[in-house]
Amino acid sequence: MRTRRTLLYVPGSDWRKMEKAASLGADCVCLDLEDGVAPSSKTEARLLISKALSELDFGRSERLLRVNSADSGLQAEDLRLAGHPSLQGLVLPKAGSAADVQAVGHVLLRAEQERNLPPNTLSLLTQIESAMGLVNLKEIASADPHLVALVFGSEDFASDVGAIRTPQADEIFYARSAVAIHAAAFGLQAIDMLHVNFKDAAGLSQLAAQGARLGYSGMQIVHPDQIAPVVAAFTPSAEEVAWAQRVVDGYEQHAAEGRGAFALDGKMIDMPLVKAARRVLARAGY
């Protein structure tokens, strides 16, 4: 599965920012037609995004497009860009039901056919940003084979349920955990909430580390300065990788000898710890 530690949003109406984003090396660059673009600039943004996809070199960054929500009246026009030969996937905001996801999945399937791509080549990342989206998580997570990740939209979610946002984020902890749990249950990646104060490096690092502990594989970001701290938080350290490798090697050795649980450095190692070690190695690219 593709590494998605950093999902960088860039306003589709700002050519200069898209030029810069292409060179930053974020895992995913999401050209935005939704919240980052004023209503009066949507048409111009579509044209600029098409130009960016045609002319800019995004390197190894995944090239994504965030469309407007299903109830906006703008999504159908946005989805025309799914046929662009350089686009690799879509981000769907405010998904409230499986039908919302399936409608975009059908568009991706048609785009794959038009572009002579194998089925499910194009990716779909779905944002959970409402009470209804949270209630329907099970159905949303299994709605379409293009779906690769659930993305938690904390600010919209808090607004929808009437929660008062705090730096500690206790008021959204249940929803944040539920998104990560459902992603794991359905074999999807989980992309964590934004830290909107891009000047608060310490707060960002703390939030990203908490997200990694919850099982998230990456985080949404809005500023270039957020890339390095988030990558650090979601990349296992050399010590963590070394320990995980010893656990996996020890398990395989003991399994070959017909033995199960074993001791390593005074700790009892059984299958849950082996699975956790394998996840660490996968996050590290092993």
N, C-alpha and C positions, 0 to 999 in steps of 0.2 A: 504493500500500500504506500502511496506517495506520502512523503513527509510534509506535514502541514503545521509547523510550530508557529509560524507567523502568517497571519492573514491581514494584509495591509490594504485598507480602503483608500481609494484615491478619487476625488471628484471628477466625473467625466466631463465636466464643463471647464476644467482647468488644464490646459495643454502643458504648461510649465511643470505642474506637479506630476502629470503622467510621464513626461520625459524623465524627470528625476527618479520616479518610482521604478522605471524600467531598469535602472542601473544599480539599485540598492541591494539586490540579492535576497529579497524576502522570499520565503517559500511560496507564497501565493500573493499575487497582486490582483486586487479586486477593483475593477473600474466601475465606479458607482453611478447609477442612475436614480437612486432612491434618495435617502436622507441628505446626501452630500451635494445635491443639485436643486437649485431653486425651481419652483414650478414653471417660471417663465423661461428657463434655460434647458428644459428637457430635450427639445428638438435639436438644439445646437449640440448638446452633450452627446446625443446619439451619433451625430456626424463626426464629432471629435474622437469618440471612442473607436468608431470604424477606422478613422485615419490612424489612430494610435496603434491599433492591432495590425494595420497594414504596413506601417512605416517604422515602428520602434522595435528595437531588439530587447526583449525582456529576459534574455539569457535562459537560465534554468527555472526561473519563476513560473509558476502555474498562472496562466492568463484566464482570469475569471471576470464575469460581469454580474453585478447585482441589479436585478430588474426591480420595478415597482411592484407593490403587492397586488394580489388578485382583485381587491375591491377598489383599486385606485382609478380604474379606467384607462390606465397607461400601459399596462403590462403587455397587451397584444402587440403594440408597436415596438416595445423594447425587445420582445422575443424574436423579432425579425433578425436581430444581430446574432442569434444562435447559429445561423448559417455561415457566419464569417469563417473563412478557412483557418484563421489563427486562434480562434477562441477555443478554450479547453473545458469550459464548464460555466455553470450558472449558480448564483446565490439567490435563493428565494426568501424574501423577508416575510415576516408575520404569517407564517403557515399556521392555519387553524384547524386543518383537516387533512385527511389522506387525499381527498379530491383536489385540494390545492397543489399538492405535490405531484399527483398523477397527471394533472393538466400540463405542468411544465415538463414532466417526463416524456409525455407524448410529443411535445415540441422537440425535445432533444433527440428522440428516436427518428423523427422526420429529418432533422438536420443531419444525423449520421447517415441516413440513406442518401440524402442529396450530396453529401460530401464523400460518399463511398467509404465510410468508416464502419468497422465492426460494431455490432450492437453494444451499448453500454460503454463505449469509449469516452464519451463526454460525461463529465461529473456534475452532480447536483448536490449542493450544500444547502440545507434548510435551516432557517433561523426560527427558533422558538422564542416568541416575544409576547405571549399573551396567556391569560388564564385558560382560554379554550385550547390553545396549542399545547399547554402542559397537560390538560385533561386528556387530550387525544394523542399523547406521545406514542403509545404503543402502535396505534394505527398509522401515524405519520412515519415512524421509524421503519415500517415494513411496507410502505406504500409503493415504491418504485425501485427497480434494479439500478437505476442511475444514481440513487442516493448513496453518498459516501460519508457524509458527516452531518451531525446536528450541531447547530451554533446557538449558544445561549445569548439572547439579547436582554441584558439586565435592565437597562434604562426603560425600554418600552414595556418590559414585563412589570416593573415596579409601578409605572404609570397606569398600566391597565388594571392592576389589582388595588391601586390606591395605597401602596406601601410608601413609607418615607425612607428615602435612601440615606444611608449612613456610610462612613468610611469602613466600618467593620463588616458591612454587607450581611449582617445576621438576618435581615428581613427577607433576603432572597436566597438564603442558604438551601432551603428545601428544594426550590425550583432548580437551582444550580446543580445540586446533587442528582436530582431526578433526570436531568438531561444527560449527565455523564453515565448514569446507570442504564438508561435506555439505549444509549449509543453502544455501550459494551454488550448489552443483551442481544443486539441485532447486528453485531460485527461492524459497527460504524465508528468513525473517529468522532471525538467531541472537541469542539472549539469553544474556548471559554470567553467570558465577558470582556468588554472593553474597560480600560482604565482611562477615563476621559481626560484626566489631568496629566497631559504628556510631559509636563515639567517635573512631576513628582516621581523621580527615579526610584526612590526607596519604596514608596507605596506600590509602584508597578512591580518591582521585584518580589515584594511580599505577596501580592495578589497572584502573580504568576506561579510562585512556588506553591501556594495553597491550591491553585488549580491543578497543578501537576500531581499533588498528593490526592486530589479527588478523582483522578483518573483521566483528566483532560489531556489531549495530545498537543494542543496548541492554544493560541490566544489571538483575539482580534486586536489590531492596532491601527492607529491613525497618524502616526508620526515616525519619521525615520529613526529618531533617537530611541524609539521603543524596541527596535529590532534586536539589538545585541542583548539587552537584559532578558527579553522573552526567550530568545534562543538558548541562553545560558540556563534558564529555569527549566526548560523542557528537554535539555540534553543531559543525559546521565554523566556524572563525573568519571574520571579515570578510575577512581577507587571503586565506585559503584559498578562499573563495567567489569573490573577485575574480579570483584566478589561474585558477580552474577556468572561470570565464565567459570569460576571454580565450582560454583553450585551445580551448573549444568554438566560440567565435565565429571564431577563426582557422582552425580545421579546416573549418568550414562555408564560409567564404569561399574557402579554397584548393580545397575539393572542388567548389565551383561553377565554379571556373576549370579543373577537370580535373587538379588537382595533388594529390599525396598528402602525404607527410611535409613538414614545414616547420619553420623555426627561429623560436623565440620567446625573447627575452631570452637568447640564446646557448645555448639548449637545443634539441635536436632533438625535435620532437613527432610521434609516430606514433600508431597506433590504440590500443595499450594505455594510453598516457597520456590519450588522449581519453576512453576508457571510464572511467578512474579519475576524470577531471574530471567526467564526467556523474554518477558516483556521489556525488561531493562535493555537487553541486548538488541531487541528489535528497535527500540527507540534510539539506540546508538548507531543503528545502521548495520548491525552484524547479521 
